[in-house]
Amino acid sequence: MLLKNKHILVVGLGKSGLSVVRYLAREGARVTVSDMKQEGDLAPGVLLEMKAMGVTLETGGHTMNTFIRSERIIVSPGVPLDLAPLTAAKEKGIPVTGEMDLAVQVMNTPIVAVTGTNGKSTVTAFLGALLQNAGHKVFVGGNLGPPLIDYAASGSKADVAVVEVSSFQLDTMESFSPLVALLLNISPDHLDRYPNYEAYVQSKLKIFKNQGAGDFAILNDDDAVLSSFAPPKDVSVLRYGLKKGNLRQAFVEGKGIRAGLPGKQSHFFDLQKCPLPGKHNVENMMAAALAGLALNVEPPEIQHTMDQFQGLPHRLELAGRIREVDFYNDSKATNVDAAIRSLASFDRPIILIAGGRHKGGDYAPLVRGAKGRVKIAFLMGEAKQIMAEAFEGKIPYATADSMDDAVTKAFSVAKPQDVVLLAPACSSFDMFTDYGHRGRVFKKAVEGLQHG
């Protein structure tokens, strides 16, 4: 791709935006950055780096002329695509893409892409570990970890790239065509960003758009949307579900799962040693097993990785045990469906800590999922009043002013064998920088109880 002397605009200077700028500048493009932040809010090191690279920097908002004078625009995932300057640029025929789409145009490594409302980080990390255990050189990143453009620009050669892909990243995909694409589930999320649920669904389904003969599409057949979705013709479709079915290549059998490719021998994978709790992780392991088989990984290696994989921080992570009360950190449960899955992972009484920034969803399903499981919920953050209205008269609740307050109140009503569960069902940006920050504050609060 010829980039030298091209006028390219990068919108948004987050992690992936900064990586794009570095790559474009190295390739000789004439780069402009437009960011909503004021210049004083950017890290001093970033400003110095922009100046050293000769980048033109527009801060404090987006100017129409900056957009319509560009030859190409690369949008960061956090930037809404309905911005007026972006719309005007598209109407002028200026290409608008994202960081991942730029990356795939300059690399030729086979891609395994994982998306879904929930579980994608766990499955991405698992597949990275699986392929490394099997002796492959692997890049793991995308929405999880380093941006794909960092790998594409590095000149290093992996056997396969395993990437987590968000709906926001899929929105700007044009050339993306993974060898193996996994769509784990779809449930309402990011409705503060999409006009309706159907638009969000269509965004997720774009992961299969450019696939063809020789590629694999792995779908959760228990998902209402995915069970009736047909990927492009000639793609090998692998479906999985909790129960055995005629068109399912993986399903639960006894205390494990059975998985196999069409027309080939199936294999039993024992989950008794798998450290990941919850029915949703059984689904994740089915998807991962099918991906491993599609990539010709030997079944014993898949079993070994299932036995050893510890999962990721802030995803049903045991944060501590105090007087026979277990504290679980599921800060990554940033939407209602994820929180429901989290609740379903336990057969003991739960004291729920939830709340954060409202994402436009309905909390009625969370209330239904909490019935018979949650003794009391402690609600915090911007969404606490909206959540309280949903919980009123159905699930006992109280409000909390901070994470410390919520954890202290939860422990004060807990009895031995209870679970105190952080499963927010909301984003973290009202009180924290991200879900990881929220999870760390929760763990620190639990640690304070242990030493209090």
N, C-alpha and C positions, 0 to 999 in steps of 0.2 A: 504494500500500500504506500503510495507516494504522499508523504506528509510535509516535506520540505517546503517552506515558505507559504504553506496553507494558513489561512486565517481561521483558527479554530477556537471556539468559545467553550470553556468548561464552566458549568453552572453548579455551584456548591463546592466548598473546599473542605469536605470531610475526608475521612481516610482514603476512600477510593478516588475522590476527586484530586487529592494531592498526588496520588500515584499516577493518575492519568496525566497531570501537568508535567510531572517529571519525565514520563515517557515521551510526551509530545515535544517537549523542549529539547530532549536529547536527539530526537529525530529531525530537528530543525524547523518545526512548525512555529508560526507566529501566534503565540497563545495569549488569550485574554481570559481572566477569571472574573465571574460575577457571583457575589455572595451577599446574602441578606444581612450578615453580621457587619457591625461597624469595624473599621480597621483596628481600633483599640481592643476589640474582643478577640482578635486572632492572636495566636501565640507569636511572640517576638521572633522566634526561630523560623517560623513559617514566612513571616514578612521578609526577613533577610534572604531566605532561600528564593522567594519569588523575585526579589530584586536581582539576585545573582544570576538567575536564569533568564532575565530580560522579559519577565511576564508582566503584562498590563493588568492591573488589579482594580476592579470596580467593587466597592463595598457599600453597605448600607442600603441596598436595594438593587433592582434590575432596570436598566435603561433600554427602551425599545430599540434605539439605534445600534446599541452594542449587539443585539441579537440579530437584527435583519441585515447587518453588514458582514456577518460571519459566513464562511463557506461550509462550516459543519459545526454542530453543537453536540456536546457530550454532557448529559445530565446525570447528576449524582442521584442515588436511589431515594434520598430524603426529600427531593424537590418535586412538588406537585406538577404534573404534566399539563394542567389546565391554566398555567400562568399565561396572561395575555401576550407577553413578548414571545413565548414559545409558540403559541397559536399563530401569531403573525409570521414567525419564521417558517413554520410548516406550510402556511398558505403561500409563501414565496418559493416553496420547493427546497428549502434548506434542510438537509438530512439531520434528524435528531435521533441520537442513539445513546447508549449507556456504556459504562466502563467494560462490562463483560463482553458486549458485542464488539467493541474495539479489540479486546484481547483475542477473541476467537478468529478475527480476521488476520492476525499476525502469528498464529501458532498452528501446529498440526498434531498436537497430542490428543489421543482419544479422551473423551470426556464422559465421566459418570456424573449426572446431575440429579440432585435430590431437592424436591420441594414438597410443600404441604403446609397446612395451617399449623400443625404441631408435629414434633418428632424429627424434623429435618436435621437439626444439629447433631442429635444423637446418632442417627443413621449415617450421616456424613462422616463423623468421627469414627464410627465403627468400621465403615468400609475402608477408610484410610488405614486403620490399624490392621484390618484383615489383609489388605493387599501388601502392606509392609511385611507382615508376618509370613506371607507367601513368597517373599523375596523380590517383590517389585519395587522399583523406584517410583514414588508417588508424590504428587503435589496435592495437598489438602487445603482448601480455602474457599474463596468466594464470599458469600455473606457471613460465613464463619471463618475467622482467621484472615490471612493476607489476601488482598484483592487478586483476582486472576491476572490482571495486567502486570502485576509484579513478577509473576512466573513467566508470562509471555515475553516480558522485556529482559528477563535475566539471562537468556541464552542457554539455560540449563535444559536438559532433556529428561523428562520423566516418562515412564512407560504409560502412565495414565494420570489424569487430573480428576480428583474427586471434589466436586464443588457443591456447596449449598447455595440455592438460588431462591431469592425472595420474589414475591409477586411484583414488587416495585422494580426489581431488576428485569423480570420477564417482560414488563411493560415496554422496555426499550430494546428488546431483542429483535434482530432481523436475520442475522446469519447463524445464530446459535443452533447447533444440531448435535446433541449428545449421542454417543454410542449406546448408553444405557440411561434412561430417564425414569426416575421413581417419583410418583405422586402419591403421598402417604394418606392424605385425607383432605377434605375441604369443609370448613365450617365458617360461619360468619366471623369476619375479622376485618380490621382496617376500614370499617364503614364510615369513619371520619375522613377517609381519603377517596373512597370509591363512591359513585353516585348511588349504587345499589349492590345487593349481594350477587346478582348475575354478572355484573361487570367484574367483580372480584373473582368469580368462578372462571370466567373467560380468560382472565389474566393468568391464572394457574395452569389452565389447559394449554397455554402457548408453549409450554415446555416440549410438547410433542410436535409442534408445527412443522419443523423442517426434517423430521426423521423419515427414514425410508428403509429399503431392503437392507438386512443385516443388522439393523438396530433393534433394541429391546425397550419396550414400555412396560413398566411394573406398576400395577394399580391395586389399590385396596378395594376388593369386591364387596366389602361390607358397607362402603360409603355410598350413600344414595345417589350422588352425582356420578361417581366413577363407575358404578356397576352398569350403568347404561351408556357409558361413553366409549366410542370406538376410535382409537388412534388412526393415523393415516394408513392407507393400504400398504401391505408388504412388511409392516413393522411386526416383529414377534411380540405378542401381547402375553404377559405373565400376570395372572391374577391371584390374589391370596385373600383368605378370610378365616374367621375363627372356626367355622364348620366346613366339613368336606363338601365339595360341590363338583359337578361335572366339568366346569370350565375353570376350576381353581388348581393352580400348580403348587400351592402351599396352604396348609391348614393345620389346626391343632390336633394332635394325636396323643392321648395319654398325658404325660407330664413333659411333653415336648412338642415339636412340630415336624411335619413331613413336608418335604419340598423336592421338586424335581422339574426338569425342563420337559416340554412336550416330546413324547416319543423316546424319552430316555429314562433310565432307572431313577426312581425317587429315593430319597435318603431321609433317615430319621435323625433329628437333632435334639438332644436332651437339654432341657432348660433348667434342670434342678440345681445346677451350679451357677447359673447365670446371675450375676449380682444385681441386675436391674429389676426393680419391682414393678408390678402393675400390668394389667391387661394390655394397655397401649404399648408397652415394651415387648410383649409377645408379638403384637402386630409388627412392630419395628424389626424384630428379629426375622420374621417371615419375609419381609421386604428385602432385608439385607442378605438372607440366605439365597433368595432367588437371584439377586444381583451378583453374588459371589459365584454361583453356578454358571450364570450367563458369561462371566469373565473367566471361566475355566479354572477357578480356584478349587482345589481338592477338598472334598467334604470333611476329612479330619482337621484340616486347617480352619474351616469354618467353625467346627465344633470347639476347637481350642480357643479361638477368639471369643466365642460366646461365653466360654467358661471364665475367661480372664478379664473381659472388658468391664471397666469400672464406671463407665458413663462419664458425664460432664458435670462440672460444678453448676449449682443452682437449678438442677433438674432432679427433683425428688432426692435431694442429697441429705443424708442424716447429719444434722448440725450439732447434735448433742443429746445426751440422755441424763436427766436429773430426776432423782427419786422415782425411777421407773416411768417417767414421762419422756416420750421421744419427740424431739423437735426436728421437723423436716423442712428443708428450704427448697421450695419449688418456685423461686422467683421468676423463672422463665415461663411460668403459666400466665402469659400476658393477655389471654383472651378467655372467654367463658368456656369454650369447649375444652381447652387445656386444663382449666381448673376442675371441671367435671371429671376428666380422666384422672386427675390427681386424687380427688376425693374417692374415686372408685378403687384406688390402689390399696385401701386399708379396710380391714374388717373389725376395727376397733373404734371407740368413740373419738370424734375429731373436734378439736377447737380450732376454728378457721380464722386466719388473719387474711383479709382481702381488702382490695381498694387501690386506688391510684388515679391515673388520668383516664377518664371515660373515653371509649373508642367508638361509641355510637351503637353498640350492641344491646341486646335485650338480656336482662339478668334473670328472667323467669326460668329458663332452663337450669341455671345455676341453683336456684332455690329448689327446683325439683330434684336435682342431683344431690343436694345437701340433706333432703328429708330422710330421716332415719339414720343419718351418718353424723351430722354436725350437732353437737350439744349447744354450742353458742358460737356466733361469729363476731369478731372484732373488726370493725370497718374503719378505714383510714383514707386520707388523701382527698383529692377533689371530687371523687365519685361517691364518697361515703353517704351523702344524702340520697342520691339516686338509688344506690344499692339498698339503703335502709327502707325506702319505699317498697322495693321488691320483697324484702325480707319480712316486712311488717305483718304480724299475725300468723306467720308461717314458720319462721326460724328465729329463735331467740338471738338478739344481737345487742351490741353496745358499740359506741364509737371510741376511737383512740386518736390522740393528737400527734403521735410519733410512733416510729417502730419500737423504740424502747418502751413506750407506754403500752403498746399492743402486746408485746411479748410479756411484760410484767403482769398485765391484767390476765392474759391467757394462762400463765403459770399459776396465778392465784386461784383459779377455779378448776385447775386440772387435778385429776386423780390418777393413781398408779395405773399403768397400761393405756392411758389416754395418749393421743397424738396431737401435738400442736403443729399445725400445718400452715406455712406461708404459701398460699396459692392465690395471687392477687386478682386474676381475671381482668386486669387492667394494665396499661402501660405504666412505666415508672417515672415519666418525665415531669410529674408535678413536684416531686420531692427528691428525686435522685437523677444521676446522669444517665443511667441505663439499668437494665434488670440486674446486671452483675453488681453494680454499686448497691442496689437495694438488697440483694442476697447477702453481700458482705456485712451490711449494717445489721441485718437480721442475725447473722452468725455471731457478730460481736455482741449483740444484745443477749443472746443465749449464753455466750461465754461470760458475760457480766453476771448472769444469774448463778452460773456454776461457781464463781469466785466471790459471790456476794454474801 
